[in-house]
Amino acid sequence: MRDFFINSLEMLINILVVLMVIGVLIMAVVVMAEGRNGGFFAGIGVLIGGAIYVILTGGMLYLFLGIYQNTKRTAEAVEAMKNK
């Protein structure tokens, strides 16, 4: 049952990262299309800032999952060494 929730969380993180990338792209286009306060350079700023945000957020989420998986593998290895 625990593996189901961990695998589901991993799928949700994948979907969330893709949605964040799509959101950043859409917002960059909206900012570029807006004439008054927007512009090309503001859109590029949104792309750069959004890319940094997506990388940091997605990286931390995947890091947390990686820590769980490494801890699980370590516990299994210790159990195997104990049983020898």
C-alpha positions as CSV (number, residue, x, y, z in Angstrom):
1,M,0.0,0.0,0.0
2,R,2.9,2.4,0.8
3,D,4.5,1.8,-2.6
4,F,1.2,2.8,-4.2
5,F,1.2,6.2,-2.5
6,I,4.9,6.8,-3.2
7,N,4.5,5.8,-6.9
8,S,1.4,8.0,-7.1
9,L,3.3,10.9,-5.5
10,E,6.0,10.5,-8.1
11,M,3.5,10.6,-10.9
12,L,1.9,13.7,-9.4
13,I,5.3,15.4,-9.2
14,N,5.9,14.6,-12.9
15,I,2.5,16.1,-13.8
16,L,3.1,19.1,-11.6
17,V,6.5,19.9,-13.1
18,V,5.0,19.7,-16.6
19,L,2.2,22.0,-15.7
20,M,4.6,24.4,-14.1
21,V,6.7,24.5,-17.4
22,I,3.5,25.1,-19.4
23,G,2.4,27.8,-17.0
24,V,5.7,29.6,-17.3
25,L,5.6,29.5,-21.1
26,I,2.1,30.8,-21.2
27,M,2.8,33.6,-18.8
28,A,5.9,34.6,-20.8
29,V,3.8,34.8,-24.0
30,V,1.1,36.9,-22.1
31,V,3.8,39.3,-20.7
32,M,5.3,39.6,-24.2
33,A,2.0,40.3,-25.8
34,E,1.0,42.9,-23.2
35,G,1.9,46.3,-24.7
36,R,1.8,48.6,-21.7
37,N,3.9,46.9,-19.0
38,G,5.1,44.0,-20.9
39,G,7.5,43.6,-23.7
40,F,10.1,41.3,-25.1
41,F,12.6,41.7,-22.3
42,A,10.0,41.3,-19.6
43,G,8.9,38.1,-21.3
44,I,12.5,36.9,-21.3
45,G,12.7,37.8,-17.6
46,V,9.6,35.7,-16.9
47,L,11.1,32.8,-18.8
48,I,14.4,33.0,-16.9
49,G,12.8,33.5,-13.5
50,G,10.2,30.8,-14.2
51,A,12.8,28.3,-15.4
52,I,14.8,28.9,-12.2
53,Y,11.6,28.4,-10.1
54,V,10.7,25.2,-11.9
55,I,14.2,23.8,-11.6
56,L,14.4,24.5,-7.9
57,T,10.9,23.3,-7.0
58,G,11.1,20.2,-9.2
59,G,14.6,19.4,-8.0
60,M,13.6,19.6,-4.3
61,L,10.6,17.4,-4.9
62,Y,12.7,14.8,-6.7
63,L,15.4,15.1,-4.1
64,F,12.9,14.2,-1.4
65,L,11.7,11.2,-3.3
66,G,15.3,10.2,-3.9
67,I,16.1,10.4,-0.2
68,Y,13.1,8.1,0.5
69,Q,14.2,5.6,-2.1
70,N,17.9,5.6,-1.0
71,T,16.8,5.1,2.6
72,K,14.6,2.2,1.6
73,R,17.5,0.6,-0.4
74,T,19.9,1.1,2.5
75,A,17.5,-0.5,5.0
76,E,17.1,-3.5,2.6
77,A,20.9,-3.8,2.2
78,V,21.4,-3.7,6.0
79,E,18.7,-6.4,6.5
80,A,20.4,-8.6,3.8
81,M,23.7,-8.2,5.6
82,K,22.2,-9.0,8.9
83,N,20.6,-12.2,7.6
84,K,23.9,-13.6,6.2
